[in-house]
């Protein structure tokens, strides 16, 4: 047994190690010579043997009209009066004349009667009609009875009708749910295809390979794949003058991770510039019919695999495509033509010498099972996996292999098609071998059923090092943020009079860390996101690719954490504003009016009445209101920001810039990601914000409205100073004491005061003599704070005692305001 396996293994290794993957781009149109035909296995124009000539489509060789092919492969002219038989192998007398040199085929339901000589040569041919309930055999030379199992009496041939494959394992197809279905078509055809392939028939080998694809490349048990591999791996049928005689279905010589990481496999430089070579992703489909007949070559963009696209435009290299569509099953079957079409995929390119070549595109068929596991569905977000099984051929729609007479046919259609291209980092546009990920779904025949089909083209690069830099930057900035948060917590403790680290200080440390860390996350995540998106769009030679789905998920997690931290920061900021103690110091003195009684005798004492008028509260209300408005003042207008964003994104369609495509031109059916959308929205938002900020600072606040200086002017005019204690020992002071010592006056007097200030006829507004500085940072000694708290406590006690007598006369709001006023 071992002696038999070793030669087979040896031939398998030799065969697999020399499987060609790179070919020159040659089509049947290049075989223009009348004696040259196109070899679809080796992509060559080969000369016909002997006197034979190429067919009209240059796909095979035929003998010229009036000649027959003899045993040595040459063509021989028929004698005078003889004509070529219908099979093209004999010179005979016939009554059915197609041309002057060739006999015609028999009509429908007629078989060919032949007169054969003693040496086996056909002498004459005549046509006769088959009797009722009989049909013409495949060879057309006899009538055979129709069987009950025949569909419309159209069994393929007499041998198959009587001798189907009896080994059930050979004809089984395993479905998605794990069940196995017997295929009538495979049972009728696998034996003939195997025999033909063993005899060196290339079309039969193609047919056997197609049956293997229909069985989802099942190799663990007896199947078409095992039979095909036995033939393909044998020494006899391995090569013919160094050329392939059987198609290639598997990658046996290496693992999938190695096949997909060949840096020098495609010797071409791709470009995002449409004026440069290799600026389009050109994938060629070499298509075969179910019976192994070569159909032709077609680009992916024009094929049925690109079913969701209506325009069938070329795929611009570097553009991410994401298409989904619902298609009716009846229309899908119409596109397939009733039988599955099989395709070998190649990526076409111009090499560095300017020659057009093709490289085989591996197929990652997600319906392949190994030991009961869908191995090709492992790590779907990774570019490669050593457990994957790569193949070379796929089919579009299968409505034949699982068709039964009970009208319960199962249709298999491509549910997902994803083409993935890996760009080599810093290699001037070179790529790794691209591959196609495909998954077929199964459905019962229902012509009206709507099916969802997905088609995508994505690009990747190995940016693990770049992503590692991001993580390193996050770690480094996180450490620095903790140091900075500790410094701020120490400063807060010092301004709050803390002598030791207590619970409040630790809470402040955490809150400061949340604030700083949110800015760190936002900066470190947003910066590379903006860079990768815009660098990808602006580059001519591909160097950068946006983050993959796994990396994007990690970055979005950071964004979510940033949002939570920003929310905590916002609550902390609001709490800080609420706990800030603000004092409005009214410098206005009471107005004292003396009234003299002039009616009394002169000799009597002059009697004077004193009228004291307290300062009005309206000035304090006005200043306090302006102070509250100043606390939420922004350099940018939120309303204007939102309106501008909506106008730019929606009306001017700048939201389409999020599509992952070179440049800013947006083709149809392009794909965008959450990070690309975030990059476009944040860049536009930051741009509008910066423009608003510059306009507000340089124009509005300088020429029209400066709320900060207006607040200081209001304090000076109102003769009110503001002391805001953000911490127990720290705060800010606005000196608003009027140089005129009076603010409760009429308009004429106030106008005179302003005129005197304008003409420098009075002192300056500053706290110090001769100074105009009115804003100060206040740092209070702890002794002052203790005295201040003690005085405030005494005042609070006195007010509470006094309010006990008035509580019954006022409501809660009035009582609270009265307390504040009495302080």
ABEGO torsion letter per residue (X at the ends): XAAAAAAAAAAAAAAAAABBABBBBBBAAABABAABBBBAAAGBBBBBBEABBBBAAGABBBBBBGBBBBAAGBBBBBBBGBBBBAAGABBBBBABBABAABBBBBBBGBBBBBBBBAAGBBABBBBBBBBBGBBBBAAGABBBBBBAABBGGABABAAAAABBBABAAAABBBBAAGBBBBBAAAAAAAAAAAAAAAAGBAAAAAAAAAAAAAAGGBAABBBAAAAAAAAAABAAAABBGGBBABBBABBAABBAAAAAABAAABBBBBBABAABBGABBBBBBBBBBAAGBBAEBBBAAABAABAABAAGBBBBBGBBBBBBBBBBAAAAAAAAGGBBBBBBBBBBBBBAAGBBBBBBBBBBBAABBBGGBBAAABGAABABBAABBBBABBBBBBAAAABBAAGABBBBBBABBBBBBBBBBGAGGBBBBBBBBBBBBBBBBBAABBBBBBBBBBBBBBAAAAAAAAAAAAAAAAAAAAAAAAAAAAAAAAAAGBABBBAAAAAAAAAAAAAAAAAAAAAAAAAAAAAAAAAAAABABBABBBBBAAAAAAAAAAAAAAAAAAAAAAAAAAAAAAABBBBBBBABBBBBBBBBBAABBAABBBBBBBBBBBBBAAAAAAAAAAAAAAAABBABBAAAAAAAAAAAAAAAGAAAAABBBBEABBBBGBBBBAAAAAAAAAAAAAAAAAAAAAAAAAAAAAAABBAAAAAAAAAAAAGBBBBBBABAABBBBBBABBAAGBABBBAAAAAAAAAAAAAGABBBABABBGBABABBBBBBBAAAAAAAAAAAAAAAAAAAAAAAAAAAABBAAAAAAAAAAAX
